[in-house]
Amino acid sequence: MPAADLQLSLQMACPAGHPQREALRSAAPRHRVQRWLRAALQNPAELTVRFVDAEEGRSLNASFRGKDYATNVLTFDYCQAPVVQADLVLCADVLAHEAQDQGRTLEAHCAHLIVHGALHAQGHDHETDDEAEVMEALESAILQRLGYPDPYSNH
């Protein structure tokens, strides 16, 4: 996808001094986030990718999903065509914890969850087993094309 087809606002909303702030800046700089998104998008897009702390992640998940905990990624999709419009909110604390638990680099885990969020923004879901199988296969293929390991290989 040509660069003009992606408008990206990348936000580091973790406060100064947050333990994951600098690690995320290194793992997910703008040029990588753009590359990951372009690999996952089928249509032009206007996206915001926002990295938040556990407090903001928990608040958003409680407000919009009724779940009182921080989750790894929330996708707020507003339009799927002709231009994908969405906000992807990633919780820095959850990302770091999951990456460590799964034995993955923070960069690879960020790539996975940004691709995952971009697929949600385009209408993909994983509520049923069939949906999950399709979405996971797409994620795996995209990430492997990007040079990252299959995120589902240990499942």
PyMOL commands that place a pseudoatom at each C-alpha (Angstrom):
pseudoatom trace, name=CA, resn=MET, resi=1, chain=A, elem=C, hetatm=0, pos=[0.000, 0.000, 0.000]
pseudoatom trace, name=CA, resn=PRO, resi=2, chain=A, elem=C, hetatm=0, pos=[1.452, 3.421, -0.900]
pseudoatom trace, name=CA, resn=ALA, resi=3, chain=A, elem=C, hetatm=0, pos=[2.374, 5.673, 2.021]
pseudoatom trace, name=CA, resn=ALA, resi=4, chain=A, elem=C, hetatm=0, pos=[-0.413, 8.129, 1.160]
pseudoatom trace, name=CA, resn=ASP, resi=5, chain=A, elem=C, hetatm=0, pos=[-2.982, 5.413, 1.904]
pseudoatom trace, name=CA, resn=LEU, resi=6, chain=A, elem=C, hetatm=0, pos=[-2.211, 5.382, 5.640]
pseudoatom trace, name=CA, resn=GLN, resi=7, chain=A, elem=C, hetatm=0, pos=[-2.701, 8.347, 7.919]
pseudoatom trace, name=CA, resn=LEU, resi=8, chain=A, elem=C, hetatm=0, pos=[-1.314, 7.432, 11.323]
pseudoatom trace, name=CA, resn=SER, resi=9, chain=A, elem=C, hetatm=0, pos=[-1.402, 9.191, 14.653]
pseudoatom trace, name=CA, resn=LEU, resi=10, chain=A, elem=C, hetatm=0, pos=[0.977, 7.366, 17.007]
pseudoatom trace, name=CA, resn=GLN, resi=11, chain=A, elem=C, hetatm=0, pos=[0.538, 8.316, 20.652]
pseudoatom trace, name=CA, resn=MET, resi=12, chain=A, elem=C, hetatm=0, pos=[2.651, 7.371, 23.657]
pseudoatom trace, name=CA, resn=ALA, resi=13, chain=A, elem=C, hetatm=0, pos=[0.233, 8.117, 26.473]
pseudoatom trace, name=CA, resn=CYS, resi=14, chain=A, elem=C, hetatm=0, pos=[2.201, 6.347, 29.199]
pseudoatom trace, name=CA, resn=PRO, resi=15, chain=A, elem=C, hetatm=0, pos=[3.413, 9.024, 31.601]
pseudoatom trace, name=CA, resn=ALA, resi=16, chain=A, elem=C, hetatm=0, pos=[7.082, 9.970, 31.841]
pseudoatom trace, name=CA, resn=GLY, resi=17, chain=A, elem=C, hetatm=0, pos=[8.843, 7.502, 34.084]
pseudoatom trace, name=CA, resn=HIS, resi=18, chain=A, elem=C, hetatm=0, pos=[6.505, 4.631, 33.202]
pseudoatom trace, name=CA, resn=PRO, resi=19, chain=A, elem=C, hetatm=0, pos=[8.628, 1.453, 33.182]
pseudoatom trace, name=CA, resn=GLN, resi=20, chain=A, elem=C, hetatm=0, pos=[7.558, 0.455, 29.645]
pseudoatom trace, name=CA, resn=ARG, resi=21, chain=A, elem=C, hetatm=0, pos=[7.656, 3.865, 27.969]
pseudoatom trace, name=CA, resn=GLU, resi=22, chain=A, elem=C, hetatm=0, pos=[11.190, 3.767, 26.573]
pseudoatom trace, name=CA, resn=ALA, resi=23, chain=A, elem=C, hetatm=0, pos=[11.034, 0.047, 25.787]
pseudoatom trace, name=CA, resn=LEU, resi=24, chain=A, elem=C, hetatm=0, pos=[7.942, 0.681, 23.656]
pseudoatom trace, name=CA, resn=ARG, resi=25, chain=A, elem=C, hetatm=0, pos=[9.519, 3.667, 21.933]
pseudoatom trace, name=CA, resn=SER, resi=26, chain=A, elem=C, hetatm=0, pos=[12.359, 1.350, 20.931]
pseudoatom trace, name=CA, resn=ALA, resi=27, chain=A, elem=C, hetatm=0, pos=[10.191, -1.684, 20.070]
pseudoatom trace, name=CA, resn=ALA, resi=28, chain=A, elem=C, hetatm=0, pos=[7.445, 0.175, 18.196]
pseudoatom trace, name=CA, resn=PRO, resi=29, chain=A, elem=C, hetatm=0, pos=[8.802, 3.287, 16.494]
pseudoatom trace, name=CA, resn=ARG, resi=30, chain=A, elem=C, hetatm=0, pos=[6.613, 4.993, 13.913]
pseudoatom trace, name=CA, resn=HIS, resi=31, chain=A, elem=C, hetatm=0, pos=[8.258, 3.402, 10.851]
pseudoatom trace, name=CA, resn=ARG, resi=32, chain=A, elem=C, hetatm=0, pos=[7.690, -0.123, 12.236]
pseudoatom trace, name=CA, resn=VAL, resi=33, chain=A, elem=C, hetatm=0, pos=[4.095, 0.581, 13.255]
pseudoatom trace, name=CA, resn=GLN, resi=34, chain=A, elem=C, hetatm=0, pos=[3.417, 1.900, 9.743]
pseudoatom trace, name=CA, resn=ARG, resi=35, chain=A, elem=C, hetatm=0, pos=[4.961, -1.211, 8.204]
pseudoatom trace, name=CA, resn=TRP, resi=36, chain=A, elem=C, hetatm=0, pos=[2.898, -3.530, 10.421]
pseudoatom trace, name=CA, resn=LEU, resi=37, chain=A, elem=C, hetatm=0, pos=[-0.319, -1.686, 9.655]
pseudoatom trace, name=CA, resn=ARG, resi=38, chain=A, elem=C, hetatm=0, pos=[0.284, -1.565, 5.912]
pseudoatom trace, name=CA, resn=ALA, resi=39, chain=A, elem=C, hetatm=0, pos=[0.861, -5.320, 5.912]
pseudoatom trace, name=CA, resn=ALA, resi=40, chain=A, elem=C, hetatm=0, pos=[-2.525, -5.887, 7.570]
pseudoatom trace, name=CA, resn=LEU, resi=41, chain=A, elem=C, hetatm=0, pos=[-4.655, -3.322, 5.719]
pseudoatom trace, name=CA, resn=GLN, resi=42, chain=A, elem=C, hetatm=0, pos=[-6.677, -4.021, 2.594]
pseudoatom trace, name=CA, resn=ASN, resi=43, chain=A, elem=C, hetatm=0, pos=[-8.038, -0.464, 2.229]
pseudoatom trace, name=CA, resn=PRO, resi=44, chain=A, elem=C, hetatm=0, pos=[-6.694, 3.043, 2.830]
pseudoatom trace, name=CA, resn=ALA, resi=45, chain=A, elem=C, hetatm=0, pos=[-6.804, 3.922, 6.515]
pseudoatom trace, name=CA, resn=GLU, resi=46, chain=A, elem=C, hetatm=0, pos=[-6.868, 6.716, 9.059]
pseudoatom trace, name=CA, resn=LEU, resi=47, chain=A, elem=C, hetatm=0, pos=[-5.707, 5.181, 12.328]
pseudoatom trace, name=CA, resn=THR, resi=48, chain=A, elem=C, hetatm=0, pos=[-4.636, 6.205, 15.773]
pseudoatom trace, name=CA, resn=VAL, resi=49, chain=A, elem=C, hetatm=0, pos=[-2.381, 3.818, 17.683]
pseudoatom trace, name=CA, resn=ARG, resi=50, chain=A, elem=C, hetatm=0, pos=[-2.206, 4.776, 21.346]
pseudoatom trace, name=CA, resn=PHE, resi=51, chain=A, elem=C, hetatm=0, pos=[-0.026, 3.111, 23.980]
pseudoatom trace, name=CA, resn=VAL, resi=52, chain=A, elem=C, hetatm=0, pos=[-1.516, 3.547, 27.466]
pseudoatom trace, name=CA, resn=ASP, resi=53, chain=A, elem=C, hetatm=0, pos=[-0.761, 2.535, 31.029]
pseudoatom trace, name=CA, resn=ALA, resi=54, chain=A, elem=C, hetatm=0, pos=[-2.785, -0.037, 32.995]
pseudoatom trace, name=CA, resn=GLU, resi=55, chain=A, elem=C, hetatm=0, pos=[-4.999, 2.615, 34.577]
pseudoatom trace, name=CA, resn=GLU, resi=56, chain=A, elem=C, hetatm=0, pos=[-6.188, 4.025, 31.246]
pseudoatom trace, name=CA, resn=GLY, resi=57, chain=A, elem=C, hetatm=0, pos=[-6.411, 0.549, 29.714]
pseudoatom trace, name=CA, resn=ARG, resi=58, chain=A, elem=C, hetatm=0, pos=[-8.579, -0.670, 32.568]
pseudoatom trace, name=CA, resn=SER, resi=59, chain=A, elem=C, hetatm=0, pos=[-10.806, 2.407, 32.424]
pseudoatom trace, name=CA, resn=LEU, resi=60, chain=A, elem=C, hetatm=0, pos=[-11.400, 2.050, 28.675]
pseudoatom trace, name=CA, resn=ASN, resi=61, chain=A, elem=C, hetatm=0, pos=[-12.048, -1.685, 28.894]
pseudoatom trace, name=CA, resn=ALA, resi=62, chain=A, elem=C, hetatm=0, pos=[-14.519, -1.137, 31.749]
pseudoatom trace, name=CA, resn=SER, resi=63, chain=A, elem=C, hetatm=0, pos=[-16.298, 1.727, 29.979]
pseudoatom trace, name=CA, resn=PHE, resi=64, chain=A, elem=C, hetatm=0, pos=[-16.613, 0.162, 26.555]
pseudoatom trace, name=CA, resn=ARG, resi=65, chain=A, elem=C, hetatm=0, pos=[-16.626, -3.587, 27.202]
pseudoatom trace, name=CA, resn=GLY, resi=66, chain=A, elem=C, hetatm=0, pos=[-17.843, -3.795, 30.790]
pseudoatom trace, name=CA, resn=LYS, resi=67, chain=A, elem=C, hetatm=0, pos=[-14.681, -5.675, 31.826]
pseudoatom trace, name=CA, resn=ASP, resi=68, chain=A, elem=C, hetatm=0, pos=[-12.829, -4.300, 34.829]
pseudoatom trace, name=CA, resn=TYR, resi=69, chain=A, elem=C, hetatm=0, pos=[-9.249, -5.080, 33.824]
pseudoatom trace, name=CA, resn=ALA, resi=70, chain=A, elem=C, hetatm=0, pos=[-6.673, -3.825, 31.358]
pseudoatom trace, name=CA, resn=THR, resi=71, chain=A, elem=C, hetatm=0, pos=[-6.480, -5.884, 28.178]
pseudoatom trace, name=CA, resn=ASN, resi=72, chain=A, elem=C, hetatm=0, pos=[-3.712, -6.031, 25.588]
pseudoatom trace, name=CA, resn=VAL, resi=73, chain=A, elem=C, hetatm=0, pos=[-5.464, -4.249, 22.689]
pseudoatom trace, name=CA, resn=LEU, resi=74, chain=A, elem=C, hetatm=0, pos=[-8.790, -2.517, 22.189]
pseudoatom trace, name=CA, resn=THR, resi=75, chain=A, elem=C, hetatm=0, pos=[-10.010, -1.665, 18.703]
pseudoatom trace, name=CA, resn=PHE, resi=76, chain=A, elem=C, hetatm=0, pos=[-12.515, 1.115, 18.227]
pseudoatom trace, name=CA, resn=ASP, resi=77, chain=A, elem=C, hetatm=0, pos=[-13.601, 0.839, 14.599]
pseudoatom trace, name=CA, resn=TYR, resi=78, chain=A, elem=C, hetatm=0, pos=[-15.655, 3.656, 13.134]
pseudoatom trace, name=CA, resn=CYS, resi=79, chain=A, elem=C, hetatm=0, pos=[-15.648, 2.898, 9.404]
pseudoatom trace, name=CA, resn=GLN, resi=80, chain=A, elem=C, hetatm=0, pos=[-14.420, -0.068, 7.361]
pseudoatom trace, name=CA, resn=ALA, resi=81, chain=A, elem=C, hetatm=0, pos=[-14.818, 1.249, 3.794]
pseudoatom trace, name=CA, resn=PRO, resi=82, chain=A, elem=C, hetatm=0, pos=[-13.881, 2.980, 1.662]
pseudoatom trace, name=CA, resn=VAL, resi=83, chain=A, elem=C, hetatm=0, pos=[-11.387, 4.182, 4.284]
pseudoatom trace, name=CA, resn=VAL, resi=84, chain=A, elem=C, hetatm=0, pos=[-10.725, 2.209, 7.465]
pseudoatom trace, name=CA, resn=GLN, resi=85, chain=A, elem=C, hetatm=0, pos=[-11.078, 4.562, 10.431]
pseudoatom trace, name=CA, resn=ALA, resi=86, chain=A, elem=C, hetatm=0, pos=[-10.190, 3.234, 13.869]
pseudoatom trace, name=CA, resn=ASP, resi=87, chain=A, elem=C, hetatm=0, pos=[-8.364, 3.753, 17.120]
pseudoatom trace, name=CA, resn=LEU, resi=88, chain=A, elem=C, hetatm=0, pos=[-6.127, 0.963, 18.430]
pseudoatom trace, name=CA, resn=VAL, resi=89, chain=A, elem=C, hetatm=0, pos=[-5.337, 1.226, 22.132]
pseudoatom trace, name=CA, resn=LEU, resi=90, chain=A, elem=C, hetatm=0, pos=[-2.562, -0.986, 23.475]
pseudoatom trace, name=CA, resn=CYS, resi=91, chain=A, elem=C, hetatm=0, pos=[-1.822, -1.364, 27.174]
pseudoatom trace, name=CA, resn=ALA, resi=92, chain=A, elem=C, hetatm=0, pos=[1.935, -1.148, 27.750]
pseudoatom trace, name=CA, resn=ASP, resi=93, chain=A, elem=C, hetatm=0, pos=[1.844, -3.089, 31.020]
pseudoatom trace, name=CA, resn=VAL, resi=94, chain=A, elem=C, hetatm=0, pos=[-0.146, -5.981, 29.564]
pseudoatom trace, name=CA, resn=LEU, resi=95, chain=A, elem=C, hetatm=0, pos=[2.029, -6.069, 26.413]
pseudoatom trace, name=CA, resn=ALA, resi=96, chain=A, elem=C, hetatm=0, pos=[5.244, -6.316, 28.431]
pseudoatom trace, name=CA, resn=HIS, resi=97, chain=A, elem=C, hetatm=0, pos=[3.845, -8.979, 30.765]
pseudoatom trace, name=CA, resn=GLU, resi=98, chain=A, elem=C, hetatm=0, pos=[2.470, -11.098, 27.918]
pseudoatom trace, name=CA, resn=ALA, resi=99, chain=A, elem=C, hetatm=0, pos=[5.651, -10.824, 25.844]
pseudoatom trace, name=CA, resn=GLN, resi=100, chain=A, elem=C, hetatm=0, pos=[7.710, -12.013, 28.787]
pseudoatom trace, name=CA, resn=ASP, resi=101, chain=A, elem=C, hetatm=0, pos=[5.293, -14.848, 29.643]
pseudoatom trace, name=CA, resn=GLN, resi=102, chain=A, elem=C, hetatm=0, pos=[5.214, -16.011, 26.020]
pseudoatom trace, name=CA, resn=GLY, resi=103, chain=A, elem=C, hetatm=0, pos=[8.979, -15.768, 25.555]
pseudoatom trace, name=CA, resn=ARG, resi=104, chain=A, elem=C, hetatm=0, pos=[8.578, -13.236, 22.730]
pseudoatom trace, name=CA, resn=THR, resi=105, chain=A, elem=C, hetatm=0, pos=[10.283, -9.923, 22.175]
pseudoatom trace, name=CA, resn=LEU, resi=106, chain=A, elem=C, hetatm=0, pos=[8.278, -6.808, 22.936]
pseudoatom trace, name=CA, resn=GLU, resi=107, chain=A, elem=C, hetatm=0, pos=[8.687, -5.808, 19.286]
pseudoatom trace, name=CA, resn=ALA, resi=108, chain=A, elem=C, hetatm=0, pos=[7.219, -9.087, 17.978]
pseudoatom trace, name=CA, resn=HIS, resi=109, chain=A, elem=C, hetatm=0, pos=[4.331, -8.916, 20.442]
pseudoatom trace, name=CA, resn=CYS, resi=110, chain=A, elem=C, hetatm=0, pos=[3.569, -5.296, 19.524]
pseudoatom trace, name=CA, resn=ALA, resi=111, chain=A, elem=C, hetatm=0, pos=[3.632, -6.240, 15.834]
pseudoatom trace, name=CA, resn=HIS, resi=112, chain=A, elem=C, hetatm=0, pos=[1.197, -9.079, 16.533]
pseudoatom trace, name=CA, resn=LEU, resi=113, chain=A, elem=C, hetatm=0, pos=[-1.289, -6.986, 18.482]
pseudoatom trace, name=CA, resn=ILE, resi=114, chain=A, elem=C, hetatm=0, pos=[-1.189, -4.077, 16.039]
pseudoatom trace, name=CA, resn=VAL, resi=115, chain=A, elem=C, hetatm=0, pos=[-1.870, -6.488, 13.172]
pseudoatom trace, name=CA, resn=HIS, resi=116, chain=A, elem=C, hetatm=0, pos=[-4.607, -8.076, 15.318]
pseudoatom trace, name=CA, resn=GLY, resi=117, chain=A, elem=C, hetatm=0, pos=[-6.188, -4.675, 15.981]
pseudoatom trace, name=CA, resn=ALA, resi=118, chain=A, elem=C, hetatm=0, pos=[-5.957, -3.681, 12.315]
pseudoatom trace, name=CA, resn=LEU, resi=119, chain=A, elem=C, hetatm=0, pos=[-7.785, -6.864, 11.332]
pseudoatom trace, name=CA, resn=HIS, resi=120, chain=A, elem=C, hetatm=0, pos=[-10.518, -6.102, 13.883]
pseudoatom trace, name=CA, resn=ALA, resi=121, chain=A, elem=C, hetatm=0, pos=[-10.802, -2.605, 12.388]
pseudoatom trace, name=CA, resn=GLN, resi=122, chain=A, elem=C, hetatm=0, pos=[-11.557, -4.241, 9.045]
pseudoatom trace, name=CA, resn=GLY, resi=123, chain=A, elem=C, hetatm=0, pos=[-14.333, -6.444, 10.432]
pseudoatom trace, name=CA, resn=HIS, resi=124, chain=A, elem=C, hetatm=0, pos=[-12.472, -9.612, 11.389]
pseudoatom trace, name=CA, resn=ASP, resi=125, chain=A, elem=C, hetatm=0, pos=[-13.391, -11.206, 14.703]
pseudoatom trace, name=CA, resn=HIS, resi=126, chain=A, elem=C, hetatm=0, pos=[-12.662, -14.268, 16.806]
pseudoatom trace, name=CA, resn=GLU, resi=127, chain=A, elem=C, hetatm=0, pos=[-15.895, -14.812, 18.714]
pseudoatom trace, name=CA, resn=THR, resi=128, chain=A, elem=C, hetatm=0, pos=[-16.545, -18.244, 17.174]
pseudoatom trace, name=CA, resn=ASP, resi=129, chain=A, elem=C, hetatm=0, pos=[-14.070, -21.035, 16.514]
pseudoatom trace, name=CA, resn=ASP, resi=130, chain=A, elem=C, hetatm=0, pos=[-14.426, -20.571, 12.744]
pseudoatom trace, name=CA, resn=GLU, resi=131, chain=A, elem=C, hetatm=0, pos=[-13.823, -16.804, 13.004]
pseudoatom trace, name=CA, resn=ALA, resi=132, chain=A, elem=C, hetatm=0, pos=[-10.835, -17.374, 15.286]
pseudoatom trace, name=CA, resn=GLU, resi=133, chain=A, elem=C, hetatm=0, pos=[-9.323, -19.898, 12.874]
pseudoatom trace, name=CA, resn=VAL, resi=134, chain=A, elem=C, hetatm=0, pos=[-9.570, -17.457, 9.952]
pseudoatom trace, name=CA, resn=MET, resi=135, chain=A, elem=C, hetatm=0, pos=[-8.276, -14.476, 11.930]
pseudoatom trace, name=CA, resn=GLU, resi=136, chain=A, elem=C, hetatm=0, pos=[-5.373, -16.388, 13.490]
pseudoatom trace, name=CA, resn=ALA, resi=137, chain=A, elem=C, hetatm=0, pos=[-4.339, -17.735, 10.069]
pseudoatom trace, name=CA, resn=LEU, resi=138, chain=A, elem=C, hetatm=0, pos=[-4.316, -14.187, 8.680]
pseudoatom trace, name=CA, resn=GLU, resi=139, chain=A, elem=C, hetatm=0, pos=[-2.291, -12.899, 11.635]
pseudoatom trace, name=CA, resn=SER, resi=140, chain=A, elem=C, hetatm=0, pos=[0.216, -15.737, 11.326]
pseudoatom trace, name=CA, resn=ALA, resi=141, chain=A, elem=C, hetatm=0, pos=[0.669, -15.218, 7.576]
pseudoatom trace, name=CA, resn=ILE, resi=142, chain=A, elem=C, hetatm=0, pos=[1.062, -11.443, 7.893]
pseudoatom trace, name=CA, resn=LEU, resi=143, chain=A, elem=C, hetatm=0, pos=[3.548, -11.693, 10.753]
pseudoatom trace, name=CA, resn=GLN, resi=144, chain=A, elem=C, hetatm=0, pos=[5.605, -14.351, 9.022]
pseudoatom trace, name=CA, resn=ARG, resi=145, chain=A, elem=C, hetatm=0, pos=[5.764, -12.170, 5.864]
pseudoatom trace, name=CA, resn=LEU, resi=146, chain=A, elem=C, hetatm=0, pos=[7.041, -9.381, 8.130]
pseudoatom trace, name=CA, resn=GLY, resi=147, chain=A, elem=C, hetatm=0, pos=[9.748, -11.688, 9.494]
pseudoatom trace, name=CA, resn=TYR, resi=148, chain=A, elem=C, hetatm=0, pos=[8.220, -12.415, 12.901]
pseudoatom trace, name=CA, resn=PRO, resi=149, chain=A, elem=C, hetatm=0, pos=[7.507, -15.852, 14.343]
pseudoatom trace, name=CA, resn=ASP, resi=150, chain=A, elem=C, hetatm=0, pos=[4.013, -17.311, 14.238]
pseudoatom trace, name=CA, resn=PRO, resi=151, chain=A, elem=C, hetatm=0, pos=[2.350, -15.965, 17.398]
pseudoatom trace, name=CA, resn=TYR, resi=152, chain=A, elem=C, hetatm=0, pos=[0.224, -19.108, 17.683]
pseudoatom trace, name=CA, resn=SER, resi=153, chain=A, elem=C, hetatm=0, pos=[3.038, -21.646, 17.253]
pseudoatom trace, name=CA, resn=ASN, resi=154, chain=A, elem=C, hetatm=0, pos=[3.183, -22.402, 20.995]
pseudoatom trace, name=CA, resn=HIS, resi=155, chain=A, elem=C, hetatm=0, pos=[-0.577, -22.798, 21.424]
for i in range(1, 155): cmd.bond("trace and resi %d" % i, "trace and resi %d" % (i + 1))
show_as sticks, trace
zoom trace
